């Protein structure tokens, strides 16, 4: 994923009330500080910071975090543009493990939004299929929230894959979406691929497909789309 990302700069109006710059009000470098850290499932933490990520302009963008030893990690923004930056972290060594030990008030440097994020869909009536695994749910959170706000009657199906039902990050978010009319399909590792990708909708050229997950899953979904004359899966990187 790192090699395919490219910087997304200077796309926020200078007078926007949500614009974050690389300097604070004292003229020093911008620093993001952790405000809140909450458990999200068995092994994931949701981290919220004190102000928006720099140049955050679309759902699905990512931020790079550099730890105290110089290691770097990339994390999808769970927050919408203009909201205080939020990311989900599953400690797996390196930068993710370092982030998981941060406490409210700790600084993590400047969080710079990168990548193109998800392309907007101008058709407010077009059905959506959203394919996501694990903490990738963070990448589509703002996307789905925005769709619910701007086109509440448009059909949305979210397929979320997890390692186990007891380790499903964002289960509460999925429940909340269901109460708002979103069709949510929950799968676990080892489920048949046809179930994971929501085959019927995936083959339908009239459905827009968004996805955040392993590259192999996304490539397989693209192959199915191409075989049925449908447009490619919309990825966030």
N, C-alpha and C positions, 0 to 999 in steps of 0.2 A: 504494500500500500504506500510506503514511504516514497518510492521512486515515482509513483504516478501522481503524487500531489504537486500542485504548484501554487505559489503565493497568490492570494486574492486580496489585492490592496486597492485603496482609494475608490471604493464603490459606495461610500456613504456620504451624503451631502455634508459639507463643512458645518452648516448651521443646524444639523439634525440634533435634537435633544438627546438622542441615544448614541451619538458618536463617541467612541472611546479613542483617545489619542495615545501616542507613545510617551507622553509626558504628563505628570500630574500637575495640580494647580501651583505647585511651588517651582515648577520647571525641572524637577528631577524625573528620572525614568519611571514609567508606569509600573506599578507592582500590583499583583492580584493577591488578596489575602483570603484565606478560608474563613467562611462565616459559619457554616454548618456541615456536619458529617453525620449521615444517618445510614443504618444498615438497610440493605435492599435485598432480601433473600438471605440464603445461608452464607454466601461468600462475597457479596458485592456491597460496596459503599457508595452512596450518592453524596457527592461533594458540591457545595454551592459556595460561590465566591462573592466578593463585595461589589463588583461592577461588571458590565458586559465585556465579552472578549473583544479584542481589537479587530476592527473591520469585519465584524460578524454581520453578514447580509442575507444569508439563506439558510433554511433548515438543512441539516446534514453535514455542515462543515465540521472540521476537526480542529483541535488545538494541539500544539506540541508543548510538552512539559520537559524541562531539563532538571534532573535531580542534582543533589549536592556533590555527586561524584562525576558529573558531566554526562551521565547517561540520558538518553532521550526516549520519550514515549509519545505515541499519538492516541488521542482520545476524542471520540465523537461528542459534540456539544448536545446535551439534552435540552438546553435552554433555547428559546426563540430569540431571533435578533432583537436587541434592545433590552432583553432581560439580563439580570446578573448571570454570569457564566455558571453553568452547572455541567458536571460530567459524572459518569458512573465508572467505578474502578473495581476490577477483580484482581486482587493481589496475586501476581504470578512471577514474582522476582523482579529485579531491576527497578525501573522507574515506577511501575504500578505498585510494587511493595512499599517503596518510599512514600508515595502519595497516600497510601492507606494508613500510614503512621502519622500523617499531619493532623494537627488539632486546630480548632478555631483560633484565629489570630495569626497563624503561621503564614508567612509569605511563600509564594511558589514562583515568583517572577512574573513576567508579562505573558498573558495568554493571548496568542495571536491566532485568529481564525484563518484556516487555510483550506484550499480546495474549492471546487465549484459548488459543492452542496447539491441539492436536488433541484432540477429544473422545474419551474412552475408549470402547472397545467391550466391553460386558459379556459378549458371546457368544464364548467361547473357542474354539468350533469353527467359527465363520464364516470362510470364505475371504476373503483380502484381495487387492486390487489396489492397488499404490502407484505413482502416476504422478509422475515428477520429472524436471526438466531441470537440467543443469549443477551449479552449487554448491547448488542446491536440495536436493541429496542430504543436505546438513548438517541440514536441517530435519526429515528423516524418520529420521535415523540412530538417535536414542534411541527413537523410536517402534517401529522394527523390532527393535531390540535387546531392548526390553522384551517384545515379542510372542514372540520366540524364547525368552526366559527363562521366561515364564509359560504359554505355549501352544505348545511346540516342535513339536507334531504338526499344528497348524493350517496349512493351505496359504497361502503368501504368494507373490505374483508381483510383482516390481519391474520397472517399465519405466523405463529411464534414457536420456534424450536428451542428446547432447553435440554440440558444434560439429564435432568430428572425433574419430576413434578415438584419435589421438595426443594429444588434449586432453580427456581424460575424468577430471575430478577425482573422487577416491574410487574408482578402479578396483580398488584393493586391498581396499577395504571390500566392494565387490560380489562379488569373488572369495571373500572369507571367508564372506559370506552364502550363496553357492552351496554351499560345503562343508557348510553346516548345513541344506541342503535347500530353500533359497529358490530359486524359479525366477526367473532374471534375464534380461531381454531388453534388449539394448543397441541403441540407434538413433543415427543421426547426422543432422545438419541436412539437410533435403531428402528424408528418407525419407517414404513415403506416410503420411498422417495415420492411416489405419486401423491401421498397424503401430505408430505412436507411442503410441496410446491403448489398445492391447490390446482391440480392439472386442468380442470375444466375452464376455470377463469384464465389460467395461464395461456391457454390456446386461443382465447377469444380476442380478435383484433380490436374489438370495441372497448376492451378493458385496458386501462393504464396500469402498468406494473412497476412498483417501486421496491427496491430491495437493499438490505444491508446485511452482509454475512460473508461466509467463506467464498473466495473467488470461484472455486469449483462449482458451488451451488448456483452462483449467479451466471456462470458460463453455461451450465446445463439449462437454466431457465431461458437464456438467450437463444440457445439452440432450438428449444421447443417453440419459442415465439417465431423465429425465422422460418421454421418448417410450416407454420400456419399463416404466413404472410402478415404477422403482427409486428409492430414497432419494437425496438429493443427495450430491455429492462432499464429503467432509470436508476442509475447508481449515484452514490454521493461522492465518488472519487474516480 
